[in-house]
Amino acid sequence: SAIYVVRHAKAGVRSAWPGPDQERPLTRRGRKQARRLVDRFQGLDLGRIVSSPFVRCVQTVEPLAAARGLAVEPVAELREGVSVTDLVRAIASLDERPTVVCSHGTEIESMIDRFDRDGATIEGARGIAKGSVWVLDRERGRVASARYLAPLAG
């Protein structure tokens, strides 16, 4: 079953945010990107939504969670600054339900590089645009392939 790894949508400028970075919210454009995820996942079976506990990640998947009647489950191992080993372990620990995972750009990029080194097939282009999705396909408990979906336009 698939794991859908979402890069959080557009948040405010880090240096302009006066509070703790983990509390930095989405911008108006980011909220629009978050709502587009409802369309992105239209017709796909989803059993669970997990997210970095950072506000910008939780806000990115809240519209999708609301549309599907699912809770957003915060997972510390998806936060910014986590080691790629901890992130990959968190992904590996997910059960077989189709799951949306929301995390951060650098961490997602490192995770994809690790899957590539571990023998997964990386299909097509690579990217980490805000609001984009990596589709991870699992076989026998490991990520066998990954493909990048650019954010929906509009």
N, C-alpha and C positions, 0 to 999 in steps of 0.2 A: 504494500500500500504506500501511497505517496506521502511525503512530507513537503510542505510548501513553506519555504523560508522567505519571509518578507523583510525587506529593508525598511526601516521606519520612514514615514513620510517627512516632508519638509518641516523642520523645526526652526525656531528663531535663531538668530546669530549667537553662537556660543559666547563670544566676548562681550556682547551687549546684554546678556541675561544677568540680572543682579543676584539671583538666588543660586542655590546648589544646582549644578548641571543636571543631575538626575531628575530635577523638577522642571526642566525646560520644556514648554509645551509646543504643540504643533502651531504653525502659522495658519492663516486662512487658506493659503494654497495647500498646505499639508492636510488640513481637514478635508479639502476637496479630494486630494489623492486618497485619503483614507476611505471616503465614501465610494470611490471608484473600485475599491477592492471588492465591494459587494457584487459589482458587475463582473469583475475578473473571475470570481468563484461561482458565478451563476451556473447551476446544473451539476456542480461537483459535490460529491458526498464529503462532508466534513464531520469528524467526530469530536474534535478537541481544538482549542486555541490556547497556545502558551506564548508568553511574552517576557522579554526583559522587563524588570520592574520599573525601568525608567519611564517617566510620564509620556514622553514622545512615542515610545513603542506601544504602551498600553492604549494611548489615544488612536494610534494607527489602526489597531484591530478592533476597537470598540464598535464601530458601525457594523462590521462583519459579524461580530459576536451577537449583537442585538438582532440583526436580521436572521440569524440562525438559532436564536434562543440558547446560546452557549455562554458560559462564563469565560472571561479572560483569566487564565491562571498565570500569576507571576512566577518566574523561575530565575533564581539568582544567577545560575550558570549561563544565562543568555545576555547578561548585562555587558555594557561597554567595559573594556579592560580585562575581561576574563581571558584565561589562557585558551589557546586553540584546543589543547588536550581536554580541558574541562568542557568546552563547547561541544566537541565531537562526542564526548562521553554522554552529555545531556541529550544529544540527538539520538545516540544509540540506545538510550534508556527508554525512549518513547515506545508505547505499545503499538499494536498493528492498526489502530484506527487512523484514517487519514487526518493529518494534523497540520494546522497552520502554526508556524513559529515566527515570532517577530524579534529581530535583533538589530545589530548595528553594522555599518558598512565594513569597517576594517576587520571585524570579527568574522563576518560572512565571507569576505575575500580570503582570509586565512583558512577558514574551514573548507572552502572549495579547493584551494591549493592542496590541503591535506588529503582530501578525497582523491584528487588527481594523482598525487604521489602514491596513494594506497591502491591505485589500480582502477578507480571508477572511470567510466567514460564520461567526458565532459563534452556535451553536444552543442555545436554552434558557438555563438558569440559568448563572451564573458562580460559581466557588468555588475555594478552595485548601485545603480541609480536609485534615488529615493522613491519608494513606492513600488519598486520592482520585486520580482518573485523568482526564486530558484526552486525548481521542481526536482526533488530527490526521490529516485526510485530505489526501493530496497529489495534485496534478494537474500534469503538465508541470514537475516540479521545484520547485513552490512549495506552501505550505500553502493549500488552498482552503477548508477548513472545520475547525471545532473544536467539540467538544461535551464537556460536563462530566459525569462520573459520580461521584456522591457515594460515600464509602467504604461498603462492605458493612456492614450492621448485624450485631451479634452479638459 
